[in-house]
């Protein structure tokens, strides 16, 4: 895939996701009626567009910009016309906030919230030294294990027997 093809692909993907995103995330909003939550979760769990798109985009970036290998997660479509240096991308990986068309920079959520009070973030941290996490139960019962935070569906394959998944 060429750079121009990647840009067209991203544009098409963003257009397709505009309306879908609202429905996709209603599954996690307690204000949504239960029957809609159930349907949204079924669709979300069966969806693999995000996984396929993620793999395709990462592969294209690796091929077009081989020097950025390992930094694909912090590259935005805005970077494609003028790719940042690898050092800048590595800095982004440490702490970076991106709000399309509004803000882009290395800043913590707390500092950003202080500087831009019109944005609200709910930042929750378990008490220091906590050994217990409380959340929505996937399977009832009591268990012990290593907690693995899963951000993308593809990470589920990384879980090992006995792990506690947090999605």
Buried (B, 14 or more C-beta within 10 A) or exposed (E): BEBEEBBEBBEEBEEEBEEEEEBBEBBEEEEBEEEEBEBBBEEBEEEEEBEEBBEBBBEBBBEBBEEBEEBBBBBEBEBBEEBBEBEBBEBBEEEBBEEEEEEBEEBEEEEBBEEBEEEEEEEEEEEEEEEEEEEEEEEEEEEEEEEBEBEEBBEEEEBEEEBBBEE
